[in-house]
Amino acid sequence: MQKKEEEAIVLDFLPNGYPFDSRPMHLKTPIVHAMGKEHFTLLELVPRKGVFLQPNEIVYIGEAKRDKIHHINGRIAYDKLTGTAKNGLKHMVEERVQEQEARFVEFFNKAQPVSTRMHVLELLPGVGKKHMWEIITERKAEPFKSFADLRTRVKLMPDPVTTIVKRITSELEGKEKHYLFVDRPSDKNE
């Protein structure tokens, strides 16, 4: 089940709609490419008339009255994002991961096997069997408290923030079989 976003971060604002839209100017709709703040959902939004948005701006998109967004067109596939939106995405994801540190540290503390041969931790870039076993051993002794704690206790561990950002970005791009942090797109051609 797809999780609803309450807030989104503006990745790009197209005040005159899409450049490839061949309709006359007065019929074009402004478009916002955004990423959900909580679940990293890529969205296409339509702002209210006269509203001008900036990249990095946080907008409310929940069920109550929205002050800047008229409606949500729906999810948008990574490859449909503008170049500006794609360029800002990694930075936005990194900011969200830092903000939600407790959530991701909890992931390292609670991750379980996917099958008898594969552990969820091994799905993270740069985390192989050796790091996986070190993480499991260390978390049994005492749960991790922060990214810094994880880096200190697991020797030669790749930076956990960078690792999670790479994984989330890869999931957003649709390159993964298993989705750990992003809702699986219902259709590749959204």
LOLOBA-93621 format. One record per residue (C-alpha): residue in three letters; x, y, z. Coordinates in pm, whole numbers, padded with zeros to 5 digits, always signed. Example, Ala and Ser with C-alpha at 12.3 -4.5 7.8 and 13.67 -1.06 7.14 Angstrom:
BEGIN
ALA+01230-00450+00780;SER+01367-00106+00714;
end
This chain:
BEGIN
MET+00000+00000+00000;GLN+00134+00341-00095;LYS+00188+00581+00191;LYS+00042+00931+00171;GLU+00275+01227+00191;GLU+00186+01532+00400;GLU+00461+01758+00273;ALA+00674+01769-00039;ILE+00998+01942-00130;VAL+01003+02131-00458;LEU+01265+01992-00697;ASP+01171+02211-00994;PHE+00901+02466-01083;LEU+00787+02511-01442;PRO+00575+02831-01435;ASN+00484+02790-01803;GLY+00427+02416-01793;TYR+00628+02166-01994;PRO+00832+02312-02282;PHE+00716+02027-02512;ASP+00348+02112-02446;SER+00231+02246-02784;ARG-00086+02410-02652;PRO-00116+02789-02659;MET+00041+02969-02358;HIS-00293+03055-02195;LEU-00388+02685-02184;LYS-00063+02559-02029;THR-00062+02468-01661;PRO+00232+02545-01429;ILE+00393+02222-01304;VAL+00593+02137-00994;HIS+00821+01836-00967;ALA+00855+01743-00601;MET+00969+01470-00366;GLY+00764+01363-00066;LYS+00938+01463+00255;GLU+00865+01140+00445;HIS+00852+00855+00190;PHE+01061+00998-00099;THR+00767+00975-00341;LEU+00831+01159-00668;LEU+00526+01372-00749;GLU+00389+01602-01016;LEU+00195+01888-00856;VAL-00008+02179-00989;PRO+00032+02503-00791;ARG-00250+02746-00714;LYS-00292+03031-00958;GLY-00036+03307-00903;VAL+00187+03096-00675;PHE+00558+03093-00757;LEU+00770+02821-00594;GLN+01144+02783-00540;PRO+01352+02462-00538;ASN+01398+02333-00179;GLU+01070+02495-00071;ILE+00849+02271+00140;VAL+00481+02265+00044;TYR+00184+02106+00221;ILE+00009+01840+00010;GLY-00200+01659+00275;GLU-00578+01619+00292;ALA-00653+01956+00459;LYS-00667+02291+00276;ARG-00349+02352+00079;ASP-00225+02709+00052;LYS+00020+02671-00240;ILE-00076+02350-00421;HIS-00402+02326-00614;HIS-00387+01951-00676;ILE-00159+01652-00716;ASN-00142+01510-01069;GLY+00011+01193-00926;ARG+00339+01011-00902;ILE+00600+01076-01167;ALA+00872+00838-01287;TYR+01233+00942-01236;ASP+01300+00954-01610;LYS+01015+01205-01655;LEU+01174+01455-01412;THR+01339+01768-01551;GLY+01718+01794-01549;THR+01699+02049-01268;ALA+01484+01812-01058;LYS+01723+01520-01118;ASN+02025+01736-01029;GLY+01875+01844-00696;LEU+01737+01504-00600;LYS+02047+01349-00441;HIS+02104+01656-00222;MET+01737+01657-00111;VAL+01750+01286-00030;GLU+02069+01338+00173;GLU+01905+01618+00374;ARG+01603+01397+00450;VAL+01825+01104+00555;GLN+02016+01333+00794;GLU+01685+01470+00931;GLN+01546+01120+00983;GLU+01863+00971+01131;ALA+01673+00777+01402;ARG+01458+00605+01136;PHE+01762+00486+00939;VAL+01966+00386+01244;GLU+01661+00179+01344;PHE+01680+00014+01000;PHE+02037-00100+01076;ASN+01923-00224+01420;LYS+01623-00422+01294;ALA+01701-00535+00935;GLN+01627-00903+00876;PRO+01719-01163+00612;VAL+01542-01151+00274;SER+01605-01522+00222;THR+01830-01796+00360;ARG+02114-01668+00139;MET+02062-01292+00143;HIS+02023-01031+00417;VAL+01852-00693+00369;LEU+02174-00522+00479;GLU+02353-00674+00178;LEU+02117-00481-00050;LEU+02289-00159+00059;PRO+02571-00042-00170;GLY+02912-00125-00025;VAL+02776-00363+00241;GLY+02882-00722+00184;LYS+02873-01032+00403;LYS+03163-00915+00621;HIS+03002-00580+00707;MET+02662-00745+00746;TRP+02796-00990+01007;GLU+02981-00711+01188;ILE+02661-00502+01202;ILE+02458-00798+01332;THR+02720-00884+01597;GLU+02751-00523+01714;ARG+02375-00460+01730;LYS+02327-00777+01940;ALA+02574-00639+02193;GLU+02400-00299+02193;PRO+02168-00129+01942;PHE+02326+00151+01739;LYS+02242+00500+01862;SER+02349+00712+01563;PHE+02528+00710+01229;ALA+02847+00809+01413;ASP+02804+00513+01653;LEU+02759+00280+01355;ARG+03074+00416+01183;THR+03275+00383+01504;ARG+03170+00028+01590;VAL+03172-00128+01240;LYS+03528-00109+01108;LEU+03577+00014+00750;MET+03202+00056+00712;PRO+03113+00285+00419;ASP+02953+00610+00537;PRO+02595+00504+00634;VAL+02442+00832+00508;THR+02607+00798+00166;THR+02512+00429+00153;ILE+02144+00500+00226;VAL+02134+00798-00013;LYS+02278+00581-00293;ARG+02020+00311-00222;ILE+01723+00552-00212;THR+01840+00726-00531;SER+01876+00389-00704;GLU+01523+00292-00592;LEU+01385+00624-00718;GLU+01553+00560-01054;GLY+01377+00221-01069;LYS+01702+00022-01077;GLU+01624-00212-00787;LYS+01437-00541-00752;HIS+01373-00493-00378;TYR+01245-00162-00240;LEU+01364-00083+00112;PHE+01289+00288+00154;VAL+01072+00397-00141;ASP+00725+00273-00239;ARG+00752+00044-00539;PRO+00617+00226-00845;SER+00285+00069-00945;ASP+00386+00093-01310;LYS+00720+00168-01474;ASN+00547+00400-01725;GLU+00381+00633-01475;
end
